[in-house]
Amino acid sequence: MKRSMSVPYLMLNLSVAAALSLVALPDVVWAAEPAPNAPITKAAAESFWWGDFAELERQNALYRQPNRFEPDGTLQLDLFRTGLTQVFGNNVRNVESYLKEVDALTLHWAQEYPKSALAHILHAEALMKHGWSYRGGGYISKVPPEALKEFYAYLRRAVDYLRTHADVALTDSHAHLLLLRAGTALGWNVEQLSAIAREGLQRNPDDITLYFEIVISLLPKWGGDAKVLDDFIRKTTEETRARYGMGMYARLYSYAVDGQFGHTLFENSLADWNKMKQGYEDMFARYPNSPTRLNRYAYMACLAKDKPTFLKVYGQVGTKIVLKEWGENPERNVEACRRWGTQL
């Protein structure tokens, strides 16, 4: 495969590797986490790192085709995007210099390929990632005013860029995903965000990541509330029932656990455990090979205090513990759920 060497912006004295960087209930036998990078993710990250835009374009076109799902139901387009994110978020000593290089590379691609939606999308995403480097991941009250000013400025630049190139960029639902993320941070209302998601789903009905992004915007911490969130999840479940059964109900409420509710999901939201349980069963009927989802099912059963279901599912998990599916402080959560499950 020919590598594009015309714009070697990301050759920053770093290696490619740096950029890619329990049923026996009395005892927990920890298993290794699954490999963090699927082949699709690795290929996307490597192509981006080497400046091979033509290959990235080929991959994006392939994974945007209908019915591109992994055996466990994971959207292959998400795996591709994860590879891009790894390069955007590469851990380097001089973050500002690196992000400026990424900004320059992606702008060059957009100018060289003006009819490519992906080229414009990557530049907009580079601007957003640059902004988030100022914002950080902590509480907004802890962000210095000048840093917050830069954060919002970069987000607005990204939005303005996508709007300027809307005739090309918005042919790809990835652009709508970026608008949802920017809009949530900029305080756009639910009607605006929902309209963006609907338009993106018209471009690519399989891009279910748009649904998850809307969930974030409807959480109380972003100005939403439990009723609006529940209405959206129920409506989405009906819209996707032909493909997932009740699966999206379980997945979207599970996403809300990580986004805000944590251990209080069934106290502070309108989540219905019986519907969630049916959702997991429907997903496993369609996509049986998913250790990550099995782990999450066990964790949700523990939160719902459904001991029979927890014991059944935890027994199926066995030694294939996937810690990231057990919330914050996952080792303690696994141990606490396991002890609760064995109590008489």
C-alpha positions as CSV (number, residue, x, y, z in Angstrom):
1,M,0.0,0.0,0.0
2,K,1.4,3.4,-1.0
3,R,1.9,5.7,1.9
4,S,1.2,9.4,1.5
5,M,4.4,11.2,2.3
6,S,3.5,14.6,1.0
7,V,2.4,15.9,4.4
8,P,4.4,14.1,7.1
9,Y,2.9,16.2,9.9
10,L,2.5,13.4,12.4
11,M,6.1,12.2,12.2
12,L,6.9,14.0,15.5
13,N,9.9,11.9,16.7
14,L,7.3,9.4,17.9
15,S,6.9,5.7,17.0
16,V,3.8,4.3,15.4
17,A,3.4,2.2,18.6
18,A,3.2,5.3,20.7
19,A,0.4,6.7,18.6
20,L,-1.6,3.4,18.8
21,S,-0.9,3.4,22.0
22,L,-15.3,-15.9,38.0
23,V,-18.1,-18.2,38.2
24,A,-16.8,-20.2,41.1
25,L,-18.3,-17.6,43.3
26,P,-16.2,-18.0,46.4
27,D,-13.2,-16.6,44.5
28,V,-12.8,-14.0,41.8
29,V,-10.3,-15.2,39.1
30,W,-9.3,-12.0,37.2
31,A,-8.9,-12.5,33.5
32,A,-7.0,-10.2,31.2
33,E,-9.0,-7.4,29.6
34,P,-9.7,-8.0,25.9
35,A,-7.2,-6.5,23.5
36,P,-7.9,-2.8,23.4
37,N,-7.6,-2.4,19.6
38,A,-9.7,-4.3,17.1
39,P,-8.0,-4.7,13.7
40,I,-10.3,-2.0,12.3
41,T,-9.2,0.4,15.0
42,K,-5.5,-0.4,14.5
43,A,-5.8,0.1,10.7
44,A,-7.5,3.5,11.0
45,A,-5.0,4.7,13.6
46,E,-2.0,3.6,11.5
47,S,-3.3,5.1,8.3
48,F,-4.0,8.4,10.0
49,W,-0.6,8.4,11.7
50,W,1.2,7.8,8.4
51,G,-0.8,10.5,6.6
52,D,-2.5,8.0,4.3
53,F,-5.7,9.9,3.6
54,A,-6.6,7.8,0.6
55,E,-6.7,4.7,2.8
56,L,-8.7,6.4,5.5
57,E,-11.2,7.4,2.8
58,R,-11.4,3.9,1.6
59,Q,-12.0,2.5,5.1
60,N,-14.6,5.1,5.9
61,A,-16.5,4.4,2.7
62,L,-16.4,0.6,3.5
63,Y,-17.7,1.0,7.1
64,R,-20.4,3.4,6.2
65,Q,-22.1,0.7,4.1
66,P,-25.3,-0.9,5.5
67,N,-25.1,-3.7,8.0
68,R,-21.4,-3.4,8.9
69,F,-21.6,-4.9,12.4
70,E,-19.2,-7.1,14.4
71,P,-20.5,-10.5,15.6
72,D,-21.2,-8.9,19.0
73,G,-23.3,-6.1,17.5
74,T,-20.6,-3.4,17.6
75,L,-20.8,-0.9,14.8
76,Q,-17.7,-1.2,12.6
77,L,-17.9,2.5,12.0
78,D,-17.4,3.1,15.7
79,L,-14.2,1.0,15.7
80,F,-12.9,3.0,12.7
81,R,-13.6,6.3,14.6
82,T,-11.9,5.0,17.7
83,G,-8.7,4.6,15.7
84,L,-9.0,8.2,14.6
85,T,-9.6,9.3,18.2
86,Q,-6.4,7.6,19.3
87,V,-4.3,9.8,17.0
88,F,-6.2,13.0,18.0
89,G,-5.6,12.2,21.6
90,N,-2.1,10.9,21.4
91,N,-0.2,11.4,24.7
92,V,2.8,13.6,23.9
93,R,4.9,16.0,25.9
94,N,4.1,19.2,24.0
95,V,0.3,18.9,23.5
96,E,-0.2,22.3,21.9
97,S,2.5,21.7,19.3
98,Y,1.1,18.3,18.5
99,L,-2.5,19.6,18.1
100,K,-1.3,22.4,15.8
101,E,0.3,19.8,13.6
102,V,-2.9,17.8,13.5
103,D,-4.9,20.9,12.7
104,A,-2.5,21.7,9.9
105,L,-2.5,18.1,8.5
106,T,-6.3,17.9,8.5
107,L,-6.7,21.4,6.9
108,H,-4.3,20.4,4.2
109,W,-6.4,17.3,3.5
110,A,-9.6,19.3,3.4
111,Q,-8.0,21.8,0.9
112,E,-6.5,18.9,-1.2
113,Y,-9.8,17.0,-1.2
114,P,-12.6,19.6,-1.1
115,K,-15.2,17.1,-2.2
116,S,-14.4,14.7,0.6
117,A,-16.8,14.7,3.6
118,L,-14.2,12.8,5.7
119,A,-11.5,15.4,5.0
120,H,-13.7,18.2,6.3
121,I,-14.9,16.2,9.2
122,L,-11.4,15.3,10.3
123,H,-10.4,19.0,10.3
124,A,-13.5,19.9,12.4
125,E,-12.8,17.1,14.8
126,A,-9.2,18.3,15.1
127,L,-10.4,21.7,16.1
128,M,-12.8,20.2,18.7
129,K,-10.0,18.0,20.2
130,H,-7.8,21.1,20.4
131,G,-10.6,22.9,22.3
132,W,-11.0,20.0,24.7
133,S,-7.3,20.1,25.5
134,Y,-8.1,23.4,27.2
135,R,-11.2,22.2,28.9
136,G,-9.9,18.9,30.3
137,G,-12.1,16.3,31.8
138,G,-12.8,17.7,35.2
139,Y,-15.5,19.9,36.6
140,I,-16.1,23.0,34.6
141,S,-15.9,25.1,37.7
142,K,-12.2,24.1,38.0
143,V,-11.3,25.3,34.5
144,P,-9.5,28.7,34.4
145,P,-11.6,31.4,32.6
146,E,-9.0,31.9,29.8
147,A,-8.8,28.1,29.2
148,L,-12.6,28.0,29.1
149,K,-12.6,30.9,26.6
150,E,-10.3,28.9,24.3
151,F,-12.4,25.8,24.7
152,Y,-15.6,27.5,23.5
153,A,-13.7,29.4,20.7
154,Y,-12.4,26.1,19.2
155,L,-15.8,24.5,19.4
156,R,-17.4,27.4,17.6
157,R,-14.7,27.3,15.0
158,A,-15.4,23.6,14.4
159,V,-19.2,24.3,14.1
160,D,-18.6,27.2,11.8
161,Y,-16.3,25.1,9.6
162,L,-18.9,22.3,9.3
163,R,-21.6,24.8,8.4
164,T,-19.4,26.5,5.8
165,H,-18.8,23.1,4.2
166,A,-22.2,21.6,5.0
167,D,-23.0,20.7,1.4
168,V,-20.1,18.2,1.5
169,A,-19.5,17.4,5.2
170,L,-23.1,16.7,6.2
171,T,-23.4,13.9,3.6
172,D,-21.6,11.8,6.3
173,S,-23.3,11.2,9.6
174,H,-20.0,11.6,11.4
175,A,-20.4,15.4,10.9
176,H,-23.7,15.2,12.7
177,L,-22.1,13.4,15.6
178,L,-19.5,16.2,15.9
179,L,-22.3,18.8,15.8
180,L,-24.1,16.9,18.6
181,R,-21.0,16.9,20.8
182,A,-20.3,20.5,20.2
183,G,-23.9,21.5,20.6
184,T,-24.2,19.7,24.0
185,A,-21.2,21.6,25.3
186,L,-22.4,24.9,23.8
187,G,-25.8,24.5,25.4
188,W,-28.0,24.0,22.3
189,N,-31.6,23.0,23.1
190,V,-33.0,19.5,22.8
191,E,-35.0,20.4,19.7
192,Q,-31.8,21.5,17.9
193,L,-29.9,18.4,18.9
194,S,-32.7,16.0,18.0
195,A,-33.1,17.6,14.6
196,I,-29.3,17.1,14.0
197,A,-29.5,13.4,15.1
198,R,-32.5,12.8,12.8
199,E,-30.7,14.3,9.8
200,G,-27.7,12.2,10.6
201,L,-29.7,9.0,10.8
202,Q,-31.3,9.8,7.4
203,R,-27.7,9.8,6.0
204,N,-26.8,6.6,7.8
205,P,-29.6,4.7,9.6
206,D,-27.0,2.3,11.1
207,D,-25.1,5.1,12.9
208,I,-26.6,4.4,16.3
209,T,-23.9,6.4,18.0
210,L,-26.1,9.4,17.3
211,Y,-28.7,8.0,19.7
212,F,-26.1,7.6,22.5
213,E,-24.9,11.2,22.0
214,I,-28.5,12.5,22.4
215,V,-28.7,10.6,25.7
216,I,-25.7,12.6,27.0
217,S,-27.5,15.9,26.1
218,L,-30.6,14.8,28.0
219,L,-28.9,14.0,31.3
220,P,-29.8,16.3,34.2
221,K,-26.2,17.5,34.5
222,W,-26.6,19.0,30.9
223,G,-30.0,20.5,31.6
224,G,-32.2,17.5,30.8
225,D,-34.4,15.5,33.2
226,A,-35.5,12.0,33.8
227,K,-38.8,12.3,32.0
228,V,-37.4,13.7,28.8
229,L,-34.6,11.1,28.9
230,D,-37.1,8.3,29.4
231,D,-39.4,9.6,26.6
232,F,-36.4,9.6,24.2
233,I,-35.2,6.1,25.1
234,R,-38.7,4.7,24.7
235,K,-39.2,6.3,21.4
236,T,-35.8,5.2,20.1
237,T,-36.5,1.7,21.3
238,E,-39.7,1.6,19.2
239,E,-37.9,3.0,16.2
240,T,-35.1,0.3,16.4
241,R,-37.3,-2.6,17.5
242,A,-37.1,-4.4,14.2
243,R,-33.3,-4.8,14.4
244,Y,-32.7,-4.9,18.2
245,G,-35.9,-5.8,19.9
246,M,-35.8,-4.1,23.3
247,G,-32.0,-3.9,23.0
248,M,-31.7,-0.1,22.6
249,Y,-33.7,0.4,25.8
250,A,-31.0,-1.5,27.7
251,R,-28.1,0.0,25.9
252,L,-29.2,3.6,26.2
253,Y,-30.0,3.4,29.9
254,S,-26.7,1.6,30.4
255,Y,-25.0,4.5,28.7
256,A,-26.8,6.9,31.1
257,V,-25.3,5.0,34.0
258,D,-21.8,5.9,32.8
259,G,-22.9,9.4,31.9
260,Q,-24.4,10.4,35.2
261,F,-26.5,8.0,37.3
262,G,-24.0,5.3,38.4
263,H,-25.3,3.2,41.3
264,T,-28.5,5.4,41.5
265,L,-29.9,4.5,38.1
266,F,-33.0,2.9,39.5
267,E,-33.5,5.5,42.1
268,N,-32.9,8.7,40.1
269,S,-34.1,7.8,36.7
270,L,-37.3,6.2,35.2
271,A,-35.4,3.1,34.1
272,D,-37.5,0.0,34.2
273,W,-35.5,-3.1,35.0
274,N,-37.9,-5.6,33.4
275,K,-37.5,-3.7,30.1
276,M,-33.8,-3.5,30.5
277,K,-33.6,-7.2,31.2
278,Q,-35.7,-8.0,28.1
279,G,-33.4,-5.7,26.1
280,Y,-30.3,-7.6,27.1
281,E,-32.0,-10.9,26.3
282,D,-33.0,-9.6,22.9
283,M,-29.5,-8.4,22.2
284,F,-28.0,-11.8,23.1
285,A,-30.5,-13.6,20.9
286,R,-29.3,-11.5,18.0
287,Y,-25.6,-11.1,18.9
288,P,-24.7,-13.9,21.3
289,N,-20.9,-13.4,21.2
290,S,-20.3,-10.4,23.5
291,P,-18.4,-10.8,26.7
292,T,-18.4,-7.0,27.3
293,R,-22.2,-6.9,27.1
294,L,-22.5,-10.0,29.3
295,N,-20.4,-8.2,31.9
296,R,-22.6,-5.1,31.7
297,Y,-25.7,-7.2,32.0
298,A,-24.4,-8.7,35.2
299,Y,-23.5,-5.3,36.6
300,M,-27.0,-3.9,35.7
301,A,-28.6,-6.9,37.4
302,C,-26.6,-6.1,40.5
303,L,-27.7,-2.5,40.5
304,A,-31.3,-3.6,40.1
305,K,-31.0,-6.0,43.0
306,D,-32.2,-8.9,40.8
307,K,-30.3,-11.7,42.5
308,P,-31.5,-14.6,40.4
309,T,-30.6,-12.8,37.1
310,F,-27.3,-11.7,38.5
311,L,-26.3,-15.2,39.6
312,K,-27.3,-16.6,36.2
313,V,-25.4,-14.0,34.2
314,Y,-22.4,-13.8,36.4
315,G,-22.1,-17.5,36.1
316,Q,-22.0,-17.1,32.3
317,V,-19.3,-14.4,32.7
318,G,-17.0,-16.9,34.5
319,T,-13.4,-15.7,34.4
320,K,-14.0,-13.3,31.5
321,I,-14.3,-10.2,33.7
322,V,-14.2,-7.0,31.6
323,L,-13.6,-4.3,34.2
324,K,-14.7,-1.3,32.1
325,E,-18.3,-2.7,32.2
326,W,-18.5,-2.5,36.0
327,G,-18.7,1.3,36.5
328,E,-16.3,3.4,38.5
329,N,-14.0,1.6,40.9
330,P,-14.8,-1.7,39.0
331,E,-12.7,-4.1,41.0
332,R,-14.7,-3.1,44.1
333,N,-18.0,-3.3,42.3
334,V,-17.3,-6.8,41.1
335,E,-16.4,-7.9,44.6
336,A,-19.3,-6.2,46.2
337,C,-21.8,-7.6,43.7
338,R,-20.3,-11.1,44.0
339,R,-20.6,-10.9,47.9
340,W,-24.2,-9.7,47.7
341,G,-25.0,-12.4,45.2
342,T,-23.8,-15.2,47.6
343,Q,-25.5,-13.8,50.7
344,L,-28.4,-15.9,52.0
